[in-house]
Amino acid sequence: MDTREDRLLALTGLLAAGLIAVAVIFALTWLSDVRRTPVPYPLQECAPPSSVIPLKTSS
C-alpha cells in the first residue's frame, strides 16, 4: 500500500474508534441514569399572605 492509502486507512480507523468510544460512553451514562430510582423531592408550600412582610418603599 502506498502512503496515501495508509493515511486514509489510519484516519478511518481513528474515526471509527472515536465513534465507538462516544457510543459506549453515551450508552453507559444513559443506562446508569435509567437504572437509578428517582428521589422524590419534598414539596414546599408557599407562605400564607398574612405572613408576608411588605417591602418598605422610599417615598
Backbone as ProteinMPNN parsed JSONL, in Angstrom:
{"seq_chain_A": "MDTREDRLLALTGLLAAGLIAVAVIFALTWLSDVRRTPVPYPLQECAPPSSVIPLKTSS", "coords_chain_A": {"N_chain_A": [[0.852, -1.188, 0.0], [0.343, 2.241, -0.546], [1.527, 5.421, 0.735], [-0.538, 7.335, 0.899], [-2.868, 5.792, 0.949], [-2.428, 4.441, 3.338], [-2.581, 6.519, 5.196], [-5.258, 7.281, 4.844], [-6.544, 4.933, 5.654], [-5.676, 4.83, 8.322], [-6.854, 7.183, 9.304], [-9.558, 6.575, 8.943], [-9.774, 4.407, 10.709], [-9.213, 5.699, 13.149], [-11.367, 7.5, 13.305], [-13.502, 5.68, 13.397], [-12.913, 4.354, 15.801], [-13.16, 6.48, 17.58], [-15.891, 7.058, 17.268], [-17.026, 4.681, 18.234], [-16.122, 4.802, 20.894], [-17.444, 7.118, 21.84], [-20.102, 6.271, 21.558], [-20.169, 4.12, 23.39], [-19.631, 5.44, 25.829], [-21.863, 7.148, 25.921], [-23.929, 5.217, 26.04], [-23.359, 3.923, 28.488], [-23.677, 6.052, 30.289], [-26.378, 6.697, 29.86], [-27.632, 4.273, 30.593], [-26.921, 4.108, 33.311], [-28.332, 6.247, 34.303], [-30.981, 5.547, 33.751], [-31.38, 3.257, 35.28], [-31.3, 4.174, 37.869], [-33.275, 4.905, 40.706], [-35.806, 7.353, 40.935], [-35.564, 10.153, 43.129], [-37.851, 11.354, 45.41], [-38.723, 14.716, 45.645], [-39.094, 16.94, 48.382], [-42.102, 18.713, 48.792], [-42.505, 22.165, 48.894], [-44.479, 24.403, 50.592], [-46.14, 27.425, 49.794], [-45.831, 30.514, 51.569], [-48.44, 31.742, 53.642], [-50.489, 34.634, 52.797], [-50.737, 36.401, 54.991], [-48.404, 36.241, 56.437], [-46.48, 37.441, 54.976], [-44.109, 39.945, 54.741], [-44.398, 43.289, 53.965], [-42.449, 45.181, 51.631], [-40.456, 48.041, 52.393], [-40.997, 51.092, 50.932], [-39.333, 53.836, 49.517], [-40.541, 57.016, 50.005]], "CA_chain_A": [[0.0, 0.0, 0.0], [1.156, 3.444, -0.573], [1.402, 6.284, 1.912], [-1.848, 7.987, 0.919], [-3.844, 4.787, 1.392], [-2.165, 4.183, 4.757], [-3.139, 7.644, 5.963], [-6.716, 7.191, 4.781], [-6.936, 3.805, 6.498], [-5.454, 5.223, 9.714], [-7.879, 8.17, 9.651], [-10.827, 5.85, 9.06], [-9.716, 3.643, 11.959], [-9.338, 6.623, 14.284], [-12.756, 7.988, 13.358], [-14.352, 4.573, 13.846], [-12.647, 4.135, 17.226], [-13.769, 7.598, 18.309], [-17.343, 6.874, 17.258], [-17.331, 3.584, 19.158], [-15.9, 5.281, 22.261], [-18.541, 8.036, 22.19], [-21.321, 5.465, 21.702], [-20.078, 3.357, 24.646], [-19.78, 6.38, 26.949], [-23.272, 7.56, 25.939], [-24.752, 4.098, 26.497], [-23.133, 3.717, 29.922], [-24.298, 7.166, 31.009], [-27.828, 6.557, 29.758], [-28.054, 3.125, 31.39], [-26.796, 4.401, 34.741], [-29.402, 7.178, 34.66], [-32.263, 4.845, 33.664], [-31.48, 2.269, 36.358], [-31.39, 4.835, 39.174], [-34.646, 5.227, 41.085], [-35.937, 8.79, 41.175], [-35.697, 10.575, 44.515], [-38.933, 12.336, 45.498], [-38.342, 15.979, 46.265], [-40.148, 17.426, 49.29], [-42.827, 19.876, 48.283], [-42.506, 23.305, 49.802], [-45.695, 25.185, 50.425], [-45.942, 28.872, 49.812], [-46.237, 31.142, 52.823], [-49.748, 32.412, 53.527], [-50.328, 36.073, 52.581], [-50.654, 37.174, 56.229], [-47.059, 36.218, 56.995], [-45.583, 38.136, 54.075], [-43.784, 41.292, 55.228], [-44.303, 44.188, 52.818], [-41.208, 45.909, 51.493], [-40.566, 49.478, 52.609], [-40.683, 51.887, 49.741], [-38.92, 55.198, 49.869], [-41.453, 57.996, 49.44]], "C_chain_A": [[0.886, 1.235, 0.0], [0.764, 4.381, 0.555], [0.029, 6.941, 2.015], [-2.925, 7.024, 1.412], [-3.656, 4.464, 2.87], [-2.759, 5.291, 5.632], [-4.661, 7.596, 5.995], [-7.234, 6.059, 5.668], [-6.769, 4.144, 7.984], [-6.514, 6.229, 10.167], [-9.241, 7.51, 9.825], [-10.868, 5.046, 10.355], [-9.865, 4.531, 13.183], [-10.756, 7.157, 14.42], [-13.707, 6.903, 13.85], [-14.155, 4.31, 15.338], [-13.251, 5.25, 18.067], [-15.277, 7.475, 18.381], [-17.764, 5.77, 18.212], [-17.172, 4.045, 20.604], [-17.031, 6.207, 22.708], [-19.834, 7.258, 22.401], [-21.315, 4.679, 23.007], [-20.266, 4.275, 25.846], [-21.227, 6.853, 27.057], [-24.158, 6.449, 26.488], [-24.581, 3.862, 27.993], [-23.777, 4.82, 30.746], [-25.817, 7.035, 31.009], [-28.332, 5.403, 30.62], [-27.951, 3.396, 32.888], [-27.888, 5.364, 35.196], [-30.753, 6.48, 34.672], [-32.446, 3.9, 34.845], [-31.641, 2.898, 37.729], [-32.836, 5.176, 39.475], [-34.744, 6.719, 41.384], [-36.168, 9.092, 42.656], [-36.821, 11.601, 44.592], [-38.453, 13.593, 46.231], [-39.457, 16.432, 47.197], [-40.8, 18.681, 48.714], [-42.812, 20.984, 49.327], [-43.767, 24.12, 49.527], [-45.362, 26.667, 50.483], [-46.438, 29.425, 51.151], [-47.605, 31.803, 52.631], [-49.559, 33.931, 53.423], [-50.182, 36.876, 53.873], [-49.237, 37.215, 56.795], [-46.036, 36.924, 56.102], [-45.361, 39.552, 54.579], [-43.644, 42.199, 54.008], [-42.966, 44.916, 52.818], [-41.439, 47.392, 51.737], [-40.188, 50.181, 51.324], [-40.317, 53.273, 50.169], [-39.859, 56.183, 49.19], [-41.145, 59.364, 49.974]], "O_chain_A": [[2.016, 1.233, 0.488], [-0.226, 4.149, 1.248], [-0.506, 7.086, 3.115], [-3.791, 7.403, 2.2], [-4.636, 4.236, 3.579], [-3.359, 5.024, 6.673], [-5.279, 7.837, 7.032], [-8.246, 6.214, 6.353], [-7.615, 3.788, 8.804], [-7.017, 6.138, 11.288], [-9.988, 7.846, 10.744], [-11.899, 5.011, 11.027], [-10.551, 4.173, 14.14], [-11.284, 7.255, 15.528], [-14.615, 7.179, 14.634], [-15.124, 4.069, 16.058], [-13.792, 4.997, 19.143], [-15.881, 7.751, 19.417], [-18.758, 5.912, 18.925], [-18.0, 3.712, 21.451], [-17.52, 6.091, 23.832], [-20.587, 7.555, 23.329], [-22.348, 4.578, 23.668], [-20.985, 3.927, 26.783], [-21.764, 6.951, 28.16], [-25.04, 6.705, 27.308], [-25.564, 3.624, 28.695], [-24.362, 4.548, 31.794], [-26.464, 7.238, 32.036], [-29.347, 5.537, 31.304], [-28.809, 2.957, 33.654], [-28.323, 5.307, 36.346], [-31.594, 6.788, 35.517], [-33.557, 3.76, 35.357], [-32.076, 2.227, 38.665], [-33.55, 5.68, 38.608], [-33.854, 7.283, 42.02], [-36.885, 8.365, 43.342], [-36.76, 12.623, 43.909], [-37.853, 13.514, 47.304], [-40.634, 16.325, 46.854], [-40.125, 19.583, 48.217], [-43.078, 20.746, 50.505], [-44.071, 24.471, 48.387], [-44.414, 27.086, 51.147], [-47.343, 28.87, 51.774], [-47.884, 32.36, 51.569], [-48.561, 34.458, 53.915], [-49.56, 37.939, 53.857], [-48.902, 38.126, 57.553], [-44.855, 36.993, 56.444], [-46.323, 40.282, 54.819], [-42.853, 41.908, 53.111], [-42.419, 45.228, 53.875], [-42.468, 47.944, 51.348], [-39.163, 49.878, 50.713], [-40.923, 53.83, 51.084], [-39.973, 56.201, 47.964], [-41.812, 60.333, 49.611]]}, "name": "protein", "num_of_chains": 1, "seq": "MDTREDRLLALTGLLAAGLIAVAVIFALTWLSDVRRTPVPYPLQECAPPSSVIPLKTSS"}
